[in-house]
Amino acid sequence: MADSLSVDEARRMFLRAQGMYGAPDRRAGVPGMLRRIGAVQLDTISVLARSHELVAYARLGPVGRAAVEEAYWRSGRAFEFWAHAACILPIEDWPWFESRRGRYKTAQWHRQADDKTYATVRARVAEGPVTASELGGAKQGGVWWDWSEVKIALERLLARGELVCVERRGWKRVYDLASRVVPPELLAQKPSAEECNIELVRLAGRHLGVATRKDLADYYRLKLDWVDQAVADAGLVPVTVQGWDEPAWADPLGLAGLGERGRHRTTLLSPFDSVVWDRDRAERMFGFFHRLEAYVPKDKRVHGYFAMPVLAGGRIVGRVDPKREGRTLVANKVSVVGRASERVAVEIGAALREAAEWVGCDSVVVKESEVPIPV
């Protein structure tokens, strides 16, 4: 008979799996954090910091930008690839994206570079790491996605696993040969598509703690059919969660740790954080629906350009739309989720003050709020 979990238990398992409940492993640092959550989504928007920095900060506290950049790109412990979206992934997971790389090799792209461009790009990267700009430019002159032939070749080779990104310079990728960067024992592994799906479902279950089939599929963007075929062999435990309409699967280690107590993080979350990147799951877990409004016309925004969820006590208690003005962190708008209370106001204030200190601000100003925020 399947185990039955309350929503509170499911949420606690999820937050522990995500490094948001219990003592953070500061000795393992950013690489340990990455292994724990499995994927850090990348995005170009930078308000307090870029999203990949915010993800590390949310779990480890005031970690420095240099430590984040080193762990993600220059340490050899991680690689960029398409997972939930464009993500940083632990290097040991390289083999489990073999089938995805294989699909990219045969994909019918809308635009493709010619054979001569591919040969030129391969020869130049063989001489050493290079940016698209150093090969003549990433764009043809139009909008940002109007890629040049060189950029197309570089990105297709990255998707196929021939190249990897070893650095970001002003957010531009620096490309190198995978054969120079990825450990040979990982390059040598060529698991089948079935083996890749089983392992990715297992990893998704571990990083989520407890999940429906849709949750498992969403973490690494797998097809639901693949999840259905793999879940029986992924080592996950069938469970029911009270109030959930669908059956679920749990990580056995997460179930074993249910009785352990720990401390909840109080922090601001990037909208691209894996705690909230799946809107349906966030609503099921937290009663919280979030929509990024950066691309919504200003006069139609409800919560703000880059409203960041506030996690406290294992719940989403509010949203903050922040920006920096000199050495002041400005909360353009603070919105409370659920019932406003003095405790919630204190928690939001604590999250704002910690974030301000992390980004080098020495004061916090709240412009608009439903409740007085002690800052």
Backbone hydrogen bonds in HBPLUS format (Angstrom, degrees):
<---DONOR---> <-ACCEPTOR-->    atom                        ^
c    i                          cat <-CA-CA->   ^        H-A-AA   ^      H-
h    n   atom  resd res      DA  || num        DHA   H-A  angle D-A-AA Bond
n    s   type  num  typ     dist DA aas  dist angle  dist       angle   num
A0240-THR N   A0003-ASP O   2.82 MM 237  6.28 152.4  1.90 158.1 167.4     1
A0005-LEU N   A0240-THR O   2.78 MM 235  6.15 160.7  1.81 158.4 165.0     2
A0242-GLN N   A0005-LEU O   2.86 MM 237  6.23 163.6  1.89 171.2 175.4     3
A0010-ALA N   A0006-SER O   2.94 MM   4  6.26 162.0  1.98 152.7 157.7     4
A0011-ARG N   A0007-VAL O   2.82 MM   4  6.00 159.7  1.86 152.3 157.9     5
A0012-ARG N   A0008-ASP O   2.94 MM   4  6.12 156.5  2.00 144.6 151.0     6
A0013-MET N   A0009-GLU O   2.91 MM   4  6.15 157.8  1.96 150.0 156.0     7
A0014-PHE N   A0010-ALA O   2.97 MM   4  6.17 156.5  2.03 145.9 152.5     8
A0015-LEU N   A0011-ARG O   2.90 MM   4  6.16 166.2  1.92 154.4 157.3     9
A0016-ARG N   A0012-ARG O   2.93 MM   4  6.06 155.8  1.99 146.8 153.5    10
A0017-ALA N   A0013-MET O   2.95 MM   4  6.10 161.4  1.98 146.7 152.1    11
A0018-GLN N   A0014-PHE O   2.97 MM   4  6.19 139.8  2.13 143.2 154.8    12
A0020-MET N   A0015-LEU O   2.73 MM   5  4.91 162.2  1.76 162.1 156.3    13
A0019-GLY N   A0016-ARG O   3.06 MM   3  5.14 164.6  2.09 108.1 111.8    14
A0265-ARG N   A0020-MET O   3.10 MM 245  5.45 151.4  2.19 156.3 151.6    15
A0022-GLY N   A0263-ARG O   2.92 MM 241  4.83 159.4  1.96 124.8 131.7    16
A0026-ARG N   A0024-PRO O   3.03 MM   2  5.66 123.3  2.37 107.8  91.9    17
A0029-GLY N   A0026-ARG O   3.07 MM   3  4.83 129.7  2.34  90.2 104.3    18
A0032-GLY N   A0028-ALA O   3.15 MM   4  4.57 154.8  2.21 120.5 119.5    19
A0033-MET N   A0029-GLY O   3.02 MM   4  6.31 154.3  2.08 149.1 157.1    20
A0034-LEU N   A0030-VAL O   2.90 MM   4  6.13 157.2  1.96 155.4 160.9    21
A0035-ARG N   A0031-PRO O   3.01 MM   4  6.29 158.4  2.06 147.9 153.2    22
A0036-ARG N   A0032-GLY O   3.01 MM   4  6.18 147.4  2.12 141.7 151.0    23
A0037-ILE N   A0033-MET O   3.12 MM   4  6.45 156.7  2.17 152.7 156.7    24
A0038-GLY N   A0034-LEU O   2.72 MM   4  5.53 141.9  1.86 148.3 158.5    25
A0040-VAL N   A0088-ILE O   3.01 MM  48  5.08 152.6  2.09 141.2 149.3    26
A0088-ILE N   A0040-VAL O   2.81 MM  48  5.08 152.6  1.88 139.0 146.9    27
A0042-LEU N   A0086-ALA O   2.83 MM  44  5.71 166.7  1.85 163.3 159.9    28
A0053-GLU N   A0050-ARG O   3.00 MM   3  5.49 136.5  2.20 111.6 123.4    29
A0054-LEU N   A0050-ARG O   3.09 MM   4  6.42 153.5  2.16 149.7 158.0    30
A0055-VAL N   A0051-SER O   2.99 MM   4  6.27 148.9  2.08 155.4 162.7    31
A0057-TYR N   A0053-GLU O   2.98 MM   4  6.22 165.3  2.00 152.7 157.4    32
A0058-ALA N   A0054-LEU O   2.87 MM   4  5.97 157.3  1.92 148.0 153.3    33
A0059-ARG N   A0056-ALA O   3.20 MM   3  5.53 137.3  2.40 104.0 114.8    34
A0060-LEU N   A0056-ALA O   2.90 MM   4  5.96 161.1  1.94 159.4 165.7    35
A0061-GLY N   A0057-TYR O   2.78 MM   4  4.67 147.3  1.88 135.2 137.1    36
A0063-VAL N   A0061-GLY O   2.64 MM   2  5.81 129.5  1.89 120.9 104.6    37
A0068-VAL N   A0064-GLY O   3.22 MM   4  6.60 151.3  2.31 147.8 155.8    38
A0069-GLU N   A0065-ARG O   2.91 MM   4  6.18 170.7  1.92 162.2 163.3    39
A0070-GLU N   A0066-ALA O   2.93 MM   4  6.01 161.3  1.97 147.6 153.2    40
A0071-ALA N   A0067-ALA O   3.06 MM   4  6.13 161.3  2.10 140.5 145.5    41
A0072-TYR N   A0068-VAL O   2.99 MM   4  6.14 161.6  2.02 155.9 160.7    42
A0073-TRP N   A0069-GLU O   2.99 MM   4  5.88 164.7  2.02 150.3 154.5    43
A0075-SER N   A0070-GLU O   2.86 MM   5  5.51 118.5  2.24 174.0 162.7    44
A0091-ILE N   A0077-ARG O   2.84 MM  14  5.06 166.4  1.86 121.7 119.5    45
A0079-PHE N   A0089-LEU O   2.89 MM  10  5.41 147.8  1.99 148.6 158.5    46
A0089-LEU N   A0079-PHE O   2.84 MM  10  5.41 159.7  1.88 153.5 160.2    47
A0081-PHE N   A0087-CYS O   2.94 MM   6  5.58 156.5  2.00 152.6 160.0    48
A0087-CYS N   A0081-PHE O   2.88 MM   6  5.58 170.3  1.89 157.4 160.8    49
A0083-ALA N   A0085-ALA O   2.74 MM   2  5.04 161.6  1.78 156.1 151.4    50
A0093-ASP N   A0090-PRO O   2.95 MM   3  5.65 162.2  1.98 121.4 127.3    51
A0094-TRP N   A0091-ILE O   3.04 MM   3  5.45 165.4  2.06 117.7 120.2    52
A0096-TRP N   A0093-ASP O   3.06 MM   3  5.60 134.4  2.27 115.1 126.6    53
A0097-PHE N   A0094-TRP O   3.23 MM   3  5.87 169.3  2.24 123.2 125.3    54
A0098-GLU N   A0095-PRO O   3.09 MM   3  5.41 153.7  2.16 119.2 119.0    55
A0101-ARG N   A0097-PHE O   2.90 MM   4  6.21 158.0  1.95 151.4 157.7    56
A0102-GLY N   A0098-GLU O   2.90 MM   4  6.16 150.9  1.99 144.9 153.6    57
A0103-ARG N   A0099-SER O   2.97 MM   4  6.27 146.8  2.09 140.9 149.1    58
A0104-TYR N   A0100-ARG O   3.02 MM   4  6.35 151.5  2.11 147.2 154.9    59
A0105-LYS N   A0101-ARG O   3.07 MM   4  6.38 137.8  2.26 141.3 152.4    60
A0105-LYS N   A0102-GLY O   3.19 MM   3  5.11 127.4  2.48  91.6 105.1    61
A0106-THR N   A0103-ARG O   3.23 MM   3  5.42 135.3  2.44  99.3 110.3    62
A0107-ALA N   A0103-ARG O   2.99 MM   4  5.95 111.3  2.48 139.1 156.6    63
A0117-THR N   A0114-ASP O   3.13 MM   3  5.49 121.6  2.49 104.5 117.7    64
A0118-TYR N   A0114-ASP O   3.19 MM   4  6.58 160.0  2.23 152.6 158.2    65
A0119-ALA N   A0115-ASP O   2.98 MM   4  6.24 160.2  2.02 150.6 155.8    66
A0120-THR N   A0116-LYS O   2.97 MM   4  6.20 156.8  2.02 147.2 153.4    67
A0121-VAL N   A0117-THR O   2.88 MM   4  6.09 165.6  1.90 156.1 159.7    68
A0122-ARG N   A0118-TYR O   2.91 MM   4  6.09 169.1  1.92 154.7 157.7    69
A0123-ALA N   A0119-ALA O   3.03 MM   4  6.14 162.6  2.06 146.0 150.9    70
A0124-ARG N   A0120-THR O   2.99 MM   4  6.19 157.8  2.04 148.7 154.8    71
A0125-VAL N   A0121-VAL O   2.94 MM   4  6.14 169.5  1.96 159.9 162.2    72
A0126-ALA N   A0122-ARG O   3.01 MM   4  6.08 146.8  2.12 143.2 152.4    73
A0127-GLU N   A0124-ARG O   3.06 MM   3  5.38 144.8  2.18 104.2 114.2    74
A0128-GLY N   A0125-VAL O   2.93 MM   3  5.16 145.9  2.05 105.8 116.2    75
A0130-VAL N   A0175-TYR O   2.97 MM  45  5.33 149.5  2.07 140.4 149.3    76
A0175-TYR N   A0130-VAL O   2.77 MM  45  5.33 164.4  1.79 153.3 148.5    77
A0135-LEU N   A0132-ALA O   2.98 MM   3  5.08 146.3  2.09 100.4 111.2    78
A0137-GLY N   A0132-ALA O   2.91 MM   5  5.32 159.4  1.95 136.7 131.9    79
A0136-GLY N   A0133-SER O   3.11 MM   3  5.21 161.6  2.15 108.9 110.4    80
A0148-SER N   A0138-ALA O   2.85 MM  10  5.34 154.4  1.92 122.0 123.4    81
A0140-GLN N   A0146-ASP O   2.89 MM   6  5.95 153.8  1.96 172.8 170.3    82
A0146-ASP N   A0143-VAL O   2.90 MM   3  5.40 162.7  1.93 121.6 126.3    83
A0147-TRP N   A0145-TRP O   2.86 MM   2  5.41 132.4  2.08 105.8  91.3    84
A0152-ILE N   A0148-SER O   2.99 MM   4  6.26 160.3  2.03 152.2 157.8    85
A0153-ALA N   A0149-GLU O   3.02 MM   4  6.26 161.8  2.05 148.5 152.9    86
A0154-LEU N   A0150-VAL O   2.92 MM   4  6.21 163.9  1.95 154.1 158.6    87
A0155-GLU N   A0151-LYS O   2.94 MM   4  6.12 167.3  1.96 154.3 157.3    88
A0156-ARG N   A0152-ILE O   2.91 MM   4  6.08 156.8  1.96 151.7 158.4    89
A0157-LEU N   A0153-ALA O   2.96 MM   4  6.10 158.6  2.00 149.9 155.7    90
A0158-LEU N   A0154-LEU O   2.91 MM   4  6.13 144.6  2.04 142.7 153.2    91
A0159-ALA N   A0155-GLU O   2.96 MM   4  6.16 160.0  2.00 145.3 150.0    92
A0160-ARG N   A0156-ARG O   2.99 MM   4  6.19 142.7  2.13 140.7 150.8    93
A0162-GLU N   A0157-LEU O   2.95 MM   5  5.27 139.2  2.12 161.0 161.6    94
A0163-LEU N   A0157-LEU O   3.24 MM   6  5.61 156.8  2.29 117.0 116.0    95
A0161-GLY N   A0158-LEU O   3.11 MM   3  5.21 149.2  2.20 101.2 110.7    96
A0178-ALA N   A0162-GLU O   2.92 MM  16  5.45 177.9  1.92 134.8 134.2    97
A0164-VAL N   A0176-ASP O   2.86 MM  12  5.50 153.1  1.94 151.5 159.0    98
A0176-ASP N   A0164-VAL O   2.88 MM  12  5.50 150.9  1.97 156.0 164.9    99
A0166-VAL N   A0174-VAL O   2.87 MM   8  5.76 157.0  1.92 163.6 169.7   100
A0174-VAL N   A0167-GLU O   2.95 MM   7  5.15 138.2  2.13 158.1 152.2   101
A0169-ARG N   A0172-LYS O   2.86 MM   3  4.99 159.1  1.90 143.7 146.3   102
A0172-LYS N   A0169-ARG O   2.90 MM   3  4.99 162.6  1.93 109.0 114.1   103
A0180-ARG N   A0177-LEU O   3.01 MM   3  5.38 151.5  2.09 107.8 116.4   104
A0181-VAL N   A0178-ALA O   3.06 MM   3  5.10 140.1  2.22 100.1 111.8   105
A0182-VAL N   A0178-ALA O   2.84 MM   4  5.46 157.9  1.89 148.0 155.3   106
A0186-LEU N   A0183-PRO O   2.93 MM   3  5.48 140.6  2.08 115.3 126.2   107
A0187-LEU N   A0183-PRO O   3.08 MM   4  6.43 158.2  2.13 151.8 158.7   108
A0188-ALA N   A0184-PRO O   2.94 MM   4  6.01 143.4  2.07 144.2 152.9   109
A0189-GLN N   A0186-LEU O   3.19 MM   3  5.42 147.7  2.30 103.5 112.3   110
A0196-CYS N   A0192-SER O   2.90 MM   4  6.19 157.4  1.95 152.3 158.9   111
A0197-ASN N   A0193-ALA O   2.98 MM   4  6.20 161.4  2.01 149.8 154.2   112
A0198-ILE N   A0194-GLU O   3.03 MM   4  6.26 162.4  2.06 151.7 156.2   113
A0199-GLU N   A0195-GLU O   3.06 MM   4  6.23 164.9  2.09 148.6 152.5   114
A0200-LEU N   A0196-CYS O   2.90 MM   4  6.07 160.4  1.94 152.6 158.5   115
A0201-VAL N   A0197-ASN O   2.94 MM   4  6.04 154.3  2.01 148.2 154.6   116
A0202-ARG N   A0198-ILE O   2.97 MM   4  6.19 156.6  2.03 144.6 151.5   117
A0203-LEU N   A0199-GLU O   2.84 MM   4  6.07 162.3  1.87 151.4 156.1   118
A0204-ALA N   A0200-LEU O   2.89 MM   4  5.98 158.3  1.93 141.3 147.7   119
A0205-GLY N   A0201-VAL O   2.95 MM   4  6.15 159.5  2.00 148.5 153.6   120
A0206-ARG N   A0202-ARG O   2.98 MM   4  6.29 151.1  2.07 145.9 154.1   121
A0207-HIS N   A0203-LEU O   2.90 MM   4  6.17 159.1  1.94 155.4 160.5   122
A0208-LEU N   A0204-ALA O   2.94 MM   4  6.02 136.2  2.13 144.6 156.0   123
A0209-GLY N   A0205-GLY O   2.87 MM   4  5.71 138.3  2.05 141.4 150.6   124
A0251-ASP N   A0209-GLY O   2.87 MM  42  5.30 164.7  1.90 150.3 151.9   125
A0211-ALA N   A0249-TRP O   2.85 MM  38  5.46 157.0  1.90 152.3 159.8   126
A0249-TRP N   A0211-ALA O   2.78 MM  38  5.46 156.1  1.84 152.0 157.6   127
A0216-LEU N   A0212-THR O   2.95 MM   4  6.26 162.8  1.98 154.4 158.5   128
A0217-ALA N   A0213-ARG O   2.95 MM   4  6.15 154.3  2.01 144.3 151.4   129
A0218-ASP N   A0214-LYS O   2.92 MM   4  6.03 154.2  1.98 146.2 153.0   130
A0219-TYR N   A0215-ASP O   3.25 MM   4  6.44 148.8  2.36 151.8 157.1   131
A0221-ARG N   A0217-ALA O   2.91 MM   4  5.45 104.7  2.49 137.0 156.3   132
A0222-LEU N   A0217-ALA O   2.72 MM   5  4.54 157.3  1.77 137.5 141.9   133
A0226-TRP N   A0223-LYS O   2.98 MM   3  5.26 123.0  2.31 102.2 116.5   134
A0227-VAL N   A0223-LYS O   3.16 MM   4  6.60 152.6  2.24 150.1 157.8   135
A0228-ASP N   A0224-LEU O   2.94 MM   4  6.24 164.3  1.97 155.1 158.8   136
A0229-GLN N   A0225-ASP O   3.02 MM   4  6.23 151.2  2.11 144.4 151.7   137
A0230-ALA N   A0226-TRP O   3.00 MM   4  6.10 137.0  2.19 140.9 152.2   138
A0230-ALA N   A0227-VAL O   3.08 MM   3  5.10 128.2  2.36  96.8 110.7   139
A0231-VAL N   A0227-VAL O   2.85 MM   4  5.64 154.4  1.92 164.0 165.0   140
A0233-ASP N   A0230-ALA O   2.96 MM   3  5.63 144.2  2.09 120.5 130.2   141
A0234-ALA N   A0231-VAL O   3.26 MM   3  5.02 162.5  2.29 100.2 105.4   142
A0237-VAL N   A0250-ALA O   2.84 MM  13  5.01 170.9  1.85 147.3 149.4   143
A0250-ALA N   A0237-VAL O   2.75 MM  13  5.01 152.9  1.83 136.4 145.2   144
A0239-VAL N   A0248-ALA O   2.85 MM   9  5.27 168.1  1.87 138.8 138.6   145
A0248-ALA N   A0239-VAL O   3.08 MM   9  5.27 158.7  2.13 164.7 158.1   146
A0244-TRP N   A0241-VAL O   2.95 MM   3  5.54 165.0  1.97 139.7 141.9   147
A0254-GLY N   A0251-ASP O   2.96 MM   3  5.15 120.8  2.32 103.2 118.6   148
A0255-LEU N   A0251-ASP O   3.04 MM   4  6.43 152.7  2.12 154.4 162.7   149
A0256-ALA N   A0252-PRO O   2.97 MM   4  6.17 156.1  2.02 143.7 150.3   150
A0257-GLY N   A0253-LEU O   3.06 MM   4  6.25 136.2  2.26 138.4 149.0   151
A0258-LEU N   A0255-LEU O   3.23 MM   3  5.33 168.0  2.24 109.8 111.9   152
A0260-GLU N   A0257-GLY O   3.03 MM   3  5.40 154.7  2.10 112.2 120.2   153
A0267-THR N   A0311-LEU O   2.90 MM  44  5.41 149.1  2.00 146.2 156.4   154
A0311-LEU N   A0267-THR O   2.88 MM  44  5.41 161.0  1.92 170.4 169.4   155
A0269-LEU N   A0309-PRO O   2.83 MM  40  5.29 154.4  1.89 162.3 166.9   156
A0273-ASP N   A0270-SER O   2.98 MM   3  5.10 165.4  2.00 114.6 115.7   157
A0276-VAL N   A0273-ASP O   2.98 MM   3  5.73 146.7  2.09 120.0 127.5   158
A0277-TRP N   A0273-ASP O   2.85 MM   4  5.68 124.1  2.16 149.6 164.2   159
A0282-ALA N   A0278-ASP O   2.89 MM   4  6.10 161.0  1.93 156.9 163.1   160
A0283-GLU N   A0279-ARG O   2.96 MM   4  6.16 152.9  2.04 148.2 154.9   161
A0284-ARG N   A0280-ASP O   3.02 MM   4  6.26 152.3  2.10 143.0 150.9   162
A0285-MET N   A0281-ARG O   2.75 MM   4  5.92 156.5  1.80 154.9 161.6   163
A0286-PHE N   A0282-ALA O   2.81 MM   4  5.59 161.6  1.85 142.2 148.5   164
A0287-GLY N   A0283-GLU O   2.82 MM   4  4.37 135.1  2.02 117.9 125.1   165
A0296-VAL N   A0293-GLU O   3.06 MM   3  4.86 165.4  2.09 104.7 108.2   166
A0300-LYS N   A0297-PRO O   2.83 MM   3  5.44 159.5  1.87 122.8 129.9   167
A0301-ARG N   A0298-LYS O   3.27 MM   3  5.44 167.6  2.28 108.4 112.1   168
A0308-MET N   A0320-VAL O   2.65 MM  12  5.13 171.5  1.66 143.6 143.3   169
A0320-VAL N   A0308-MET O   2.91 MM  12  5.13 149.0  2.01 131.2 140.7   170
A0310-VAL N   A0318-GLY O   2.76 MM   8  5.12 151.3  1.84 145.9 141.6   171
A0317-VAL N   A0310-VAL O   2.90 MM   7  5.76 151.3  1.98 163.4 170.8   172
A0312-ALA N   A0315-ARG O   2.88 MM   3  5.48 164.3  1.91 159.9 164.4   173
A0315-ARG N   A0312-ALA O   3.02 MM   3  5.48 159.6  2.06 115.7 122.1   174
A0337-VAL N   A0317-VAL O   2.94 MM  20  5.02 173.0  1.95 114.0 116.4   175
A0319-ARG N   A0335-SER O   2.69 MM  16  5.07 148.4  1.79 149.3 156.5   176
A0335-SER N   A0319-ARG O   2.93 MM  16  5.07 160.5  1.97 141.2 147.7   177
A0321-ASP N   A0333-LYS O   2.99 MM  12  5.38 157.5  2.04 155.6 161.9   178
A0332-ASN N   A0321-ASP O   2.80 MM  11  5.50 133.9  2.01 164.8 164.7   179
A0323-LYS N   A0330-VAL O   2.90 MM   7  5.31 130.2  2.15 145.3 158.5   180
A0330-VAL N   A0323-LYS O   2.79 MM   7  5.31 164.7  1.82 163.5 166.5   181
A0325-GLU N   A0328-THR O   2.86 MM   3  5.21 171.1  1.87 160.3 163.4   182
A0328-THR N   A0325-GLU O   3.02 MM   3  5.21 149.6  2.11 117.9 127.2   183
A0362-ASP N   A0327-ARG O   2.87 MM  35  5.83 143.6  2.01 146.2 149.8   184
A0329-LEU N   A0363-SER O   2.92 MM  34  6.29 168.4  1.94 157.5 155.9   185
A0365-VAL N   A0329-LEU O   2.94 MM  36  6.35 158.2  1.99 156.0 160.5   186
A0331-ALA N   A0365-VAL O   2.76 MM  34  6.12 167.4  1.78 162.1 166.6   187
A0367-LYS N   A0331-ALA O   2.93 MM  36  6.04 162.9  1.96 148.3 153.8   188
A0334-VAL N   A0368-GLU O   2.78 MM  34  6.17 142.4  1.92 145.3 157.9   189
A0345-ALA N   A0341-SER O   3.08 MM   4  6.36 160.9  2.12 149.5 154.7   190
A0346-VAL N   A0342-GLU O   2.95 MM   4  6.22 153.9  2.02 148.8 155.7   191
A0347-GLU N   A0343-ARG O   2.95 MM   4  6.24 156.4  2.00 151.2 157.6   192
A0348-ILE N   A0344-VAL O   2.94 MM   4  6.20 163.0  1.97 155.6 159.5   193
A0349-GLY N   A0345-ALA O   2.95 MM   4  6.11 158.2  2.00 145.3 151.9   194
A0350-ALA N   A0346-VAL O   2.92 MM   4  6.15 153.7  1.99 147.5 154.2   195
A0351-ALA N   A0347-GLU O   3.03 MM   4  6.30 157.3  2.08 148.4 154.1   196
A0352-LEU N   A0348-ILE O   2.99 MM   4  6.24 155.9  2.05 150.4 156.8   197
A0353-ARG N   A0349-GLY O   2.97 MM   4  6.21 162.2  2.00 152.0 156.4   198
A0354-GLU N   A0350-ALA O   3.07 MM   4  6.22 163.4  2.10 150.0 154.2   199
A0355-ALA N   A0351-ALA O   3.07 MM   4  6.18 161.4  2.11 144.3 149.7   200
A0356-ALA N   A0352-LEU O   2.90 MM   4  6.05 155.8  1.96 148.7 155.7   201
A0357-GLU N   A0353-ARG O   3.08 MM   4  6.30 161.4  2.12 147.9 151.8   202
A0358-TRP N   A0354-GLU O   3.05 MM   4  6.29 154.7  2.12 146.0 153.1   203
A0359-VAL N   A0355-ALA O   3.11 MM   4  6.40 154.1  2.18 151.7 156.7   204
A0361-CYS N   A0356-ALA O   2.75 MM   5  4.84 160.5  1.78 155.4 148.8   205
A0360-GLY N   A0357-GLU O   3.23 MM   3  5.15 161.1  2.27 102.1 106.9   206
